[in-house]
Amino acid sequence: MKILILGAGKMGTFLTDVLCVQHEVALFDVNPKNLRFVFNTYRMTKYDEIKEFEPELMINCVTLKYTIDAFNAVIPYLPKTCIISDIASVKTGLPEYYKLCGMRYVSTHPMFGPTFANLEDLSTQSAIIISESDHMGKAFFKDLYGSLKLKIFEYTFLEHDETIAYSLSIPFASTLVFAAVMKHQEAPGTTFKKHMTIARGLFSEDDYLISEIMFNPFTSGQLTKIREELKHLLAIVDAKDTDKLHAYLKKLRKNIE
């Protein structure tokens, strides 16, 4: 299959490396420097090159802020038979766009990032495929994600964003708060160092990626729950109530079983 990938960022280059072994792949980026280290792949910086390539599938890997702009820029150069796709971590605005664009589409979300995941072994990681997508597009990504040994889930657009608000917004917010109260430790403990590793990994990500997660329309509800739990915990700590703290810990242990 002839596949065009937009955006030579972390996920764009990762998917290029994975797909170029069995497919004819072209990687497009407006910055030629981002294309320096790809192999077995056509490198493109001009839209006319896309037209000549005639891809059968296009995977949009640019950051969410520019996802729809990238679609609008590239679609005029694609064959009408091409399936367009995204891997955005938040799908806000995409269902409406796909309905109006006149192209077949498939929307997915690989639930891992090159910063934290072990790309040599993704068997503990997951991917979501949006159920409203074109059946041929879904079949392609099921094969792709299956070959990477990812656990595959099929959700609607709405179910996806609700899930992301829970699975990403909560840990992102917790890490942001940890960093907000940070101060230098001469002798950090093991738990502190583990949290610090997570924080450094998160802040190595692009600011727009963090924005995508935090501006998910369902994030506010999750943050409200965190605030309520912190208020409850603070009351227990201020009262130095051992019995209530032990009962609270028992409840939390059940939550993470």
C-alpha positions as CSV (number, residue, x, y, z in Angstrom):
1,M,0.0,0.0,0.0
2,K,1.1,3.6,-0.7
3,I,1.0,5.5,2.6
4,L,1.6,9.2,3.2
5,I,2.5,10.3,6.7
6,L,2.2,13.9,7.7
7,G,4.5,15.3,10.3
8,A,8.0,14.0,11.1
9,G,7.6,14.2,14.9
10,K,8.0,11.4,17.3
11,M,4.9,9.4,16.3
12,G,5.2,10.3,12.6
13,T,8.8,8.9,12.4
14,F,7.9,5.9,14.6
15,L,5.1,4.9,12.2
16,T,7.3,5.6,9.2
17,D,9.9,3.1,10.6
18,V,7.2,0.5,11.3
19,L,5.4,0.8,8.0
20,C,8.2,1.3,5.5
21,V,9.3,-2.3,5.7
22,Q,6.1,-3.7,4.1
23,H,4.6,-0.6,2.4
24,E,5.6,2.2,0.1
25,V,5.8,5.1,2.5
26,A,6.3,8.9,2.0
27,L,6.9,11.2,4.9
28,F,5.9,14.9,4.5
29,D,7.1,17.7,6.7
30,V,7.5,21.4,5.8
31,N,10.8,21.5,7.6
32,P,13.4,19.5,5.6
33,K,15.6,19.1,8.7
34,N,13.0,16.9,10.3
35,L,13.4,14.4,7.5
36,R,17.2,13.8,7.9
37,F,17.1,10.5,9.7
38,V,14.4,8.5,8.0
39,F,15.2,5.5,5.7
40,N,13.6,3.5,3.0
41,T,11.1,6.3,2.7
42,Y,10.2,9.1,0.2
43,R,11.0,12.5,1.8
44,M,8.6,15.2,0.8
45,T,8.4,19.0,1.5
46,K,6.2,20.1,-1.4
47,Y,2.5,19.4,-1.9
48,D,3.0,18.7,-5.6
49,E,5.1,15.7,-4.6
50,I,2.1,14.3,-2.7
51,K,0.0,14.6,-5.8
52,E,2.5,12.6,-7.8
53,F,2.8,9.9,-5.1
54,E,-1.0,9.2,-5.1
55,P,-1.3,7.7,-1.7
56,E,-4.0,5.2,-0.8
57,L,-3.8,6.0,2.9
58,M,-2.8,9.3,4.6
59,I,-1.9,9.3,8.3
60,N,-2.0,12.8,9.9
61,C,0.6,12.9,12.7
62,V,0.9,16.6,13.3
63,T,-0.1,18.1,16.7
64,L,-3.8,18.5,17.3
65,K,-3.6,22.3,17.0
66,Y,-2.7,21.9,13.3
67,T,-4.5,18.6,12.5
68,I,-7.4,20.1,10.6
69,D,-5.2,22.8,9.0
70,A,-3.0,19.9,7.7
71,F,-6.0,18.0,6.4
72,N,-7.2,21.1,4.5
73,A,-3.8,21.8,3.0
74,V,-3.2,18.2,1.8
75,I,-6.6,16.9,0.7
76,P,-6.7,18.9,-2.6
77,Y,-3.6,16.9,-3.6
78,L,-5.0,13.4,-2.6
79,P,-6.9,11.0,-4.9
80,K,-10.6,10.8,-4.0
81,T,-10.1,7.2,-3.2
82,C,-7.5,7.9,-0.5
83,I,-8.5,7.2,3.1
84,I,-7.5,10.0,5.5
85,S,-6.7,9.3,9.1
86,D,-5.6,10.9,12.4
87,I,-4.0,9.7,15.6
88,A,-5.0,12.6,17.7
89,S,-5.2,12.2,21.5
90,V,-8.4,14.3,21.7
91,K,-11.0,14.0,18.9
92,T,-12.8,17.3,19.6
93,G,-13.9,18.8,16.2
94,L,-12.8,15.8,14.2
95,P,-16.2,14.0,13.8
96,E,-17.7,17.2,12.4
97,Y,-14.8,17.7,10.1
98,Y,-14.9,14.2,8.7
99,K,-18.6,14.4,8.0
100,L,-18.0,17.5,5.8
101,C,-14.7,16.7,4.1
102,G,-16.1,14.1,1.6
103,M,-13.3,11.6,2.2
104,R,-13.3,8.1,3.7
105,Y,-11.6,8.3,7.1
106,V,-10.3,6.2,10.0
107,S,-9.5,7.7,13.4
108,T,-7.3,6.0,15.9
109,H,-5.2,6.7,19.0
110,P,-2.1,4.7,19.9
111,M,-2.2,4.9,23.7
112,F,1.5,5.2,24.2
113,G,4.2,7.8,23.4
114,P,7.8,7.3,22.4
115,T,8.8,9.2,25.6
116,F,7.6,6.7,28.1
117,A,6.9,3.5,26.2
118,N,9.4,0.7,25.4
119,L,9.1,0.7,21.6
120,E,10.8,-2.7,21.4
121,D,8.0,-4.3,23.4
122,L,4.5,-2.7,23.2
123,S,2.6,-5.8,24.5
124,T,1.5,-3.9,27.6
125,Q,0.2,-0.9,25.7
126,S,-3.1,-0.2,24.0
127,A,-4.7,1.5,21.0
128,I,-8.2,2.8,20.3
129,I,-9.9,2.6,16.9
130,I,-12.9,4.8,16.5
131,S,-16.0,2.7,15.6
132,E,-17.5,5.3,13.2
133,S,-14.4,4.9,10.9
134,D,-14.4,3.4,7.4
135,H,-14.3,-0.4,7.6
136,M,-11.2,-0.8,5.3
137,G,-9.4,1.8,7.4
138,K,-10.3,0.0,10.6
139,A,-9.0,-3.3,9.1
140,F,-5.7,-1.7,8.2
141,F,-5.1,-0.4,11.7
142,K,-6.3,-3.5,13.4
143,D,-3.6,-5.4,11.4
144,L,-1.0,-2.7,12.2
145,Y,-1.7,-2.5,15.9
146,G,-2.0,-6.2,16.1
147,S,1.4,-6.7,14.6
148,L,2.8,-4.4,17.4
149,K,1.0,-6.6,19.9
150,L,-1.1,-3.7,21.2
151,K,-4.3,-4.3,23.0
152,I,-7.0,-3.0,20.7
153,F,-10.3,-1.3,21.8
154,E,-13.0,0.1,19.6
155,Y,-14.8,3.2,20.9
156,T,-17.0,5.9,19.5
157,F,-15.6,9.4,19.3
158,L,-17.4,10.4,22.5
159,E,-16.3,7.3,24.4
160,H,-12.7,7.9,23.3
161,D,-12.6,11.5,24.8
162,E,-14.3,10.4,28.0
163,T,-11.7,7.6,28.4
164,I,-8.8,10.0,27.7
165,A,-10.0,12.4,30.3
166,Y,-9.7,9.6,32.8
167,S,-6.6,7.8,31.7
168,L,-4.4,10.8,30.7
169,S,-5.8,13.9,32.2
170,I,-5.7,12.6,35.8
171,P,-2.0,11.5,35.7
172,F,-1.0,14.6,33.7
173,A,-2.7,16.9,36.2
174,S,-1.2,15.0,39.1
175,T,2.3,15.5,37.6
176,L,1.7,19.2,37.0
177,V,0.7,19.7,40.6
178,F,3.8,17.7,41.7
179,A,6.0,20.0,39.6
180,A,4.2,23.1,40.9
181,V,5.2,22.5,44.5
182,M,8.7,21.2,43.6
183,K,11.8,22.2,45.4
184,H,15.3,20.9,45.2
185,Q,16.0,17.8,47.3
186,E,19.6,17.0,48.5
187,A,18.7,13.4,49.4
188,P,15.5,12.4,47.5
189,G,13.8,9.2,48.4
190,T,13.0,6.4,45.9
191,T,9.3,7.5,45.5
192,F,10.4,11.1,44.9
193,K,12.9,10.1,42.3
194,K,10.2,8.0,40.5
195,H,7.8,10.9,40.4
196,M,10.6,13.1,39.2
197,T,11.3,10.8,36.3
198,I,7.7,10.9,35.3
199,A,7.6,14.7,35.5
200,R,10.7,15.1,33.4
201,G,9.3,12.7,30.8
202,L,6.0,14.7,30.7
203,F,7.8,18.1,30.4
204,S,9.9,16.8,27.5
205,E,6.7,16.5,25.5
206,D,5.5,19.2,23.2
207,D,3.4,21.9,25.0
208,Y,0.7,21.4,22.4
209,L,0.4,17.7,23.3
210,I,-0.1,18.6,27.0
211,S,-2.6,21.2,25.9
212,E,-4.5,18.6,23.9
213,I,-5.0,16.4,27.0
214,M,-5.7,19.2,29.5
215,F,-8.2,21.0,27.2
216,N,-10.2,17.8,26.6
217,P,-13.8,18.8,27.3
218,F,-14.1,16.1,30.0
219,T,-10.9,17.0,31.9
220,S,-12.6,19.7,34.0
221,G,-14.8,17.1,35.6
222,Q,-11.8,14.9,36.5
223,L,-10.0,17.9,38.0
224,T,-13.0,18.6,40.1
225,K,-12.9,15.1,41.5
226,I,-9.2,15.5,42.3
227,R,-9.9,18.8,44.1
228,E,-12.7,17.1,46.2
229,E,-10.4,14.2,47.2
230,L,-7.5,16.6,48.1
231,K,-10.0,18.6,50.3
232,H,-11.1,15.4,52.0
233,L,-7.5,14.3,52.6
234,L,-6.5,17.7,53.9
235,A,-9.3,17.6,56.5
236,I,-8.0,14.2,57.6
237,V,-4.4,15.4,57.9
238,D,-5.4,18.6,59.7
239,A,-7.4,16.6,62.2
240,K,-4.6,14.0,62.6
241,D,-7.4,11.4,62.5
242,T,-5.6,8.0,62.3
243,D,-8.8,5.9,62.0
244,K,-10.1,8.0,59.1
245,L,-6.8,7.9,57.4
246,H,-6.6,4.1,57.7
247,A,-10.2,3.8,56.4
248,Y,-9.3,6.1,53.5
249,L,-6.2,4.1,52.6
250,K,-8.3,0.9,52.7
251,K,-10.7,2.4,50.2
252,L,-7.8,3.5,47.9
253,R,-6.2,0.1,47.9
254,K,-9.4,-1.4,46.7
255,N,-9.5,1.2,43.9
256,I,-6.1,0.1,42.5
257,E,-6.6,-3.7,42.9
